[in-house]
């Protein structure tokens, strides 16, 4: 049982999909996918504190108005699932500082759930091993992506996303810039899947894509996300934004791809014109919620959580927000 007053602060990273193939529609209505997920150094912060033993419920507060703080929040669902799996009874006070936007394709809610799951286990004396945590978290009640965030940050995800195969670090330079561009418009995942044309999917073998990333890192042209076409049908402005980032704006990025079911589009490398001019040009043409410059990141081991980007002087500059 956790000691009352014990606390910890956890970084809750966003993710990008380096590729995303839809394989088939399943009888249960979900889709089988095959995707290479990777965490980035942009994310939320979750502070956790163990409440006294007589507490009967968790207490969650969030900096964003409108975010539910009851049992519908994935953080609370994760804690309920952890207690159910572990037999622990501790309750927690939590403060969630959100930076990852909703409906962005960056896995914000699932990341928060995974951070709460890891934190509860750590504060309760680690009743579960890292491998057990992965098994315990395999439940759609906390989102299909939560198991991924309990990997070390690079994983090949199949099934509906919950079958997580760890991938060794990719041959990518650690300071490779990743620009996350989130338009003001959001898209719900079900809406994108509803517009999916199963006859118009990519035919490339996802295992081949995985081999390409393992061998070449990001230095290749095999960039595939099967959810781009339906997302651009539902929200045509998103297709225009990608075209602008890819070529129309003349920025010269190494790669440009939508993450998940959108609406974030990420760009690899630095723009030729410089980051500030790039941000100004993009905001001048489109309604933008946020532009963030970050890097790909991983956990140092399955026992250690993701290090906060603010942990060191060099890391403090690793994630930069370009304001309006």
C-alpha distance (Angstrom), angle and dihedral (degrees) to the residues before:
residue distance angle dihedral
X1 . . .
X2 3.79 . .
X3 3.81 120.4 .
X4 3.82 112.8 -113.1
X5 3.79 110.9 -108.5
X6 3.82 94.3 23.4
X7 3.79 108.7 134.8
X8 3.77 145.4 176.8
X9 3.78 139.1 -176.1
X10 3.79 119.6 -135.6
X11 3.80 132.7 -166.1
X12 3.81 110.0 -135.2
X13 3.81 107.4 -157.7
X14 3.78 129.7 -154.3
X15 3.80 120.8 -126.2
X16 3.79 136.4 -141.4
X17 3.80 127.6 -156.4
X18 3.80 109.0 -126.2
X19 3.79 86.6 -165.6
X20 3.80 133.1 -4.0
X21 3.80 123.8 -165.5
X22 3.80 122.8 -178.5
X23 3.80 108.2 -145.7
X24 3.81 104.8 -177.1
X25 3.78 146.1 -35.0
X26 3.80 111.4 -97.8
X27 3.81 127.0 -138.8
X28 3.85 89.2 -112.3
X29 3.81 91.4 60.6
X30 3.82 95.9 -106.0
X31 3.79 121.2 110.7
X32 3.79 126.9 -123.4
X33 3.76 109.6 -126.3
X34 3.79 138.7 178.5
X35 3.79 115.9 -151.1
X36 3.79 141.8 159.2
X37 3.82 107.2 -133.1
X38 3.80 124.1 -165.2
X39 3.81 131.1 -178.8
X40 3.81 120.9 -130.0
X41 3.81 133.8 -155.5
X42 3.82 93.1 -106.9
X43 3.78 116.6 90.6
X44 3.78 154.6 105.4
X45 3.80 132.1 -67.6
X46 3.80 125.2 -126.8
X47 3.81 121.0 -166.1
X48 3.82 114.7 -165.4
X49 3.80 129.8 -169.6
X50 3.81 127.7 177.9
X51 3.80 112.3 -119.6
X52 3.84 123.5 -140.4
X53 3.81 115.2 -77.5
X54 3.82 92.7 -104.4
X55 3.82 93.2 60.1
X56 3.79 111.9 119.4
X57 3.79 100.9 -168.2
X58 3.78 142.1 27.7
X59 3.80 118.6 -104.7
X60 3.80 116.1 -141.2
X61 3.78 128.1 -179.4
X62 3.79 127.6 177.3
X63 3.80 134.0 -164.9
X64 3.81 91.8 -135.0
X65 3.81 116.9 79.3
X66 3.77 112.3 -133.1
X67 3.81 96.0 34.2
X68 3.83 106.8 124.1
X69 3.81 113.7 -119.0
X70 3.81 96.8 -171.4
X71 3.81 131.7 85.9
X72 3.81 91.0 -63.7
X73 3.83 90.5 70.3
X74 3.82 111.9 97.8
X75 3.83 90.3 -132.1
X76 3.81 91.9 60.6
X77 3.80 90.6 41.6
X78 3.83 89.0 53.0
X79 3.82 91.8 51.5
X80 3.81 91.1 48.8
X81 3.81 89.8 49.5
X82 3.83 91.0 47.8
X83 3.82 91.5 51.8
X84 3.80 90.3 46.4
X85 3.82 92.6 51.3
X86 3.82 98.2 39.4
X87 3.78 103.8 35.3
X88 3.84 88.8 -128.6
X89 3.80 116.2 141.8
X90 3.83 103.4 -164.0
X91 3.79 119.8 130.6
X92 3.79 124.5 -150.1
X93 3.79 142.2 -147.3
X94 3.81 108.7 -140.1
X95 3.77 135.4 -173.1
X96 3.78 115.3 -165.4
X97 3.79 117.6 -162.4
X98 3.80 106.3 -164.1
X99 3.79 123.6 -153.4
X100 3.82 98.9 145.9
X101 3.82 107.7 88.6
X102 3.80 122.6 -128.9
X103 3.83 119.8 -107.6
X104 3.79 89.5 21.8
X105 3.82 103.1 121.8
X106 3.82 89.8 -120.1
X107 3.81 99.3 109.5
X108 3.81 97.1 -119.0
X109 3.81 98.1 157.2
X110 3.81 93.5 43.6
X111 3.81 90.7 48.6
X112 3.81 90.5 52.4
X113 3.82 90.0 49.7
X114 3.82 91.5 50.6
X115 3.83 91.9 48.1
X116 3.82 90.4 51.4
X117 3.80 90.3 47.5
X118 3.82 92.4 50.7
X119 3.82 92.5 43.0
X120 3.81 94.6 49.7
X121 3.80 90.1 50.1
X122 3.82 91.9 48.9
X123 3.82 94.1 46.9
X124 3.82 90.9 48.0
X125 3.81 92.4 55.7
X126 3.81 97.0 -94.4
X127 3.81 102.1 -75.6
X128 3.82 86.7 173.9
X129 3.80 127.9 56.5
X130 3.82 118.3 -133.8
X131 3.83 89.2 -98.5
X132 3.81 92.1 49.5
X133 3.80 91.4 49.5
X134 3.80 88.9 57.4
X135 3.81 90.2 51.4
X136 3.80 93.6 45.4
X137 3.81 92.5 49.9
X138 3.81 93.3 53.0
X139 3.79 95.1 106.2
X140 3.82 126.8 112.0
X141 3.82 88.4 -137.5
X142 3.83 88.3 82.9
X143 3.80 97.6 38.2
X144 3.79 133.6 -86.1
X145 3.82 93.5 -95.5
X146 3.82 99.3 52.5
X147 3.80 93.3 89.9
X148 3.80 89.8 55.2
X149 3.81 92.6 59.3
X150 3.82 88.5 54.7
X151 3.82 88.2 61.2
X152 3.81 118.7 82.0
X153 3.80 92.9 -90.2
X154 3.82 103.5 -86.2
X155 3.79 117.1 73.6
X156 3.78 143.9 149.9
X157 3.80 105.2 -129.2
X158 3.79 123.6 -161.3
X159 3.81 138.1 165.1
X160 3.81 105.1 45.7
X161 3.83 85.7 -28.4
X162 3.79 97.6 -76.0
X163 3.84 97.6 98.8
X164 3.80 99.8 87.6
X165 3.81 121.4 -166.2
X166 3.83 110.9 -175.4
X167 3.80 115.8 -127.3
X168 3.81 123.6 -155.5
X169 3.81 117.5 -116.5
X170 3.80 110.7 -67.2
X171 3.83 119.4 -120.8
X172 3.81 92.2 -102.9
X173 3.81 126.5 129.7
X174 3.80 110.1 -105.5
X175 3.81 93.3 -128.7
X176 3.82 95.3 53.1
X177 3.83 104.0 138.9
X178 3.80 117.3 -124.7
X179 3.82 115.9 -166.8
X180 3.79 114.7 -159.8
X181 3.80 112.0 -156.9
X182 3.82 114.4 -168.7
X183 3.81 117.5 -176.0
X184 3.81 118.4 -150.4
X185 3.79 90.5 -110.6
X186 3.81 115.8 87.3
X187 3.80 130.3 -161.1
X188 3.78 128.9 -150.4
X189 3.79 113.2 -131.3
X190 3.86 93.8 -129.3
X191 3.82 90.2 54.1
X192 3.82 91.4 53.8
X193 3.80 92.8 47.1
X194 3.82 90.0 49.0
X195 3.82 88.9 59.3
X196 3.82 92.4 47.2
X197 3.81 114.4 123.1
X198 3.81 105.8 -151.8
X199 3.82 89.5 -161.4
X200 3.82 92.0 58.7
X201 3.80 99.5 55.6
X202 3.78 124.1 124.4
X203 3.82 112.6 -93.9
X204 3.81 96.9 -150.7
X205 3.80 114.6 121.8
X206 3.85 108.7 -110.2
X207 3.82 90.3 -143.9
X208 3.82 87.8 58.8
X209 3.81 90.0 50.3
X210 3.81 89.3 50.6
X211 3.82 90.9 51.3
X212 3.82 90.0 50.0
X213 3.82 91.8 54.4
X214 3.81 92.0 44.5
X215 3.81 91.6 51.9
X216 3.80 102.5 34.6
X217 3.80 105.6 22.6
X218 3.80 105.1 -150.9
X219 3.84 96.2 -28.8
X220 3.81 98.8 106.9
X221 3.81 141.0 69.2
X222 3.83 100.2 -113.7
X223 3.81 98.4 114.8
X224 3.81 113.2 151.2
X225 3.80 133.9 166.7
X226 3.81 113.6 164.4
X227 3.81 90.6 -163.8
X228 3.81 93.7 63.9
X229 3.83 95.2 80.9
X230 3.84 95.7 51.8
X231 3.82 91.4 41.2
X232 3.82 90.1 53.0
X233 3.84 90.0 48.4
X234 3.82 91.1 53.3
X235 3.82 93.1 41.2
X236 3.85 111.1 21.6
X237 3.82 91.6 -177.2
X238 3.78 88.3 67.8
X239 3.80 91.0 60.8
X240 3.80 89.3 50.8
X241 3.81 90.6 50.8
X242 3.81 91.2 52.1
X243 3.82 91.5 48.5
X244 3.82 89.4 50.3
X245 3.82 92.7 50.1
X246 3.80 93.1 42.5
X247 3.78 102.2 48.3
X248 3.80 117.4 -32.2
X249 3.80 92.7 75.1
X250 3.82 92.9 47.6
X251 3.82 92.7 -133.0
X252 3.81 95.9 142.1
X253 3.81 98.1 -139.4
X254 3.81 117.5 176.4
X255 3.81 91.2 -127.1
X256 3.81 139.0 -6.6
X257 3.81 122.7 -162.0
X258 3.80 140.4 154.7
X259 3.80 113.9 -111.9
X260 3.81 118.3 -128.4
X261 3.80 112.9 -42.8
X262 3.82 90.5 -23.3
X263 2.84 161.9 -160.1
X264 3.82 96.3 163.1
X265 3.78 115.5 82.9
X266 3.79 115.9 -163.9
X267 3.79 128.5 -154.9
X268 3.81 125.8 -159.4
X269 3.79 122.9 -143.2
X270 3.80 129.8 16.6
X271 3.83 121.0 -61.1
X272 3.80 115.0 -110.9
X273 3.80 91.9 -125.1
X274 3.83 94.8 52.1
X275 3.80 129.6 -99.1
X276 3.81 98.4 -84.1
X277 3.82 95.0 49.5
X278 3.80 89.7 45.9
X279 3.82 91.7 52.4
X280 3.82 92.2 46.7
X281 3.81 93.0 48.1
X282 3.81 92.2 48.8
X283 3.81 93.3 47.4
X284 3.80 89.2 47.3
X285 3.81 90.8 60.1
X286 3.82 103.9 32.9
X287 3.81 142.3 34.9
X288 3.82 100.0 -106.1
X289 3.81 127.8 -171.2
X290 3.80 95.2 -169.9
X291 3.80 147.0 -20.4
X292 3.79 117.9 -155.2
X293 3.79 130.3 -178.5
X294 3.81 113.1 -149.5
X295 3.81 141.9 138.0
X296 3.77 138.2 -115.2
X297 3.82 109.2 -91.9
X298 3.81 140.3 -176.6
X299 3.80 140.1 -169.1
X300 3.81 113.5 -97.2
X301 3.84 89.5 -131.2
X302 3.81 140.8 -14.2
X303 3.82 88.5 -97.9
X304 3.83 95.5 54.6
X305 3.78 123.6 65.9
X306 3.82 125.0 -132.5
X307 3.80 109.7 -67.2
X308 3.79 114.4 -119.8
X309 3.84 111.7 -110.2
X310 3.83 87.2 -130.5
X311 3.81 90.1 63.1
X312 3.81 94.9 97.5
X313 3.79 139.7 23.8
X314 3.81 94.1 -110.8
X315 3.79 90.9 44.0
X316 3.80 91.5 52.9
X317 3.79 88.1 71.5
X318 3.81 91.8 44.7
X319 3.78 92.7 90.6
X320 3.77 117.1 39.7
X321 3.78 127.8 175.9
X322 3.80 119.4 -145.2
X323 3.80 105.4 -148.0
X324 3.77 127.4 -152.7
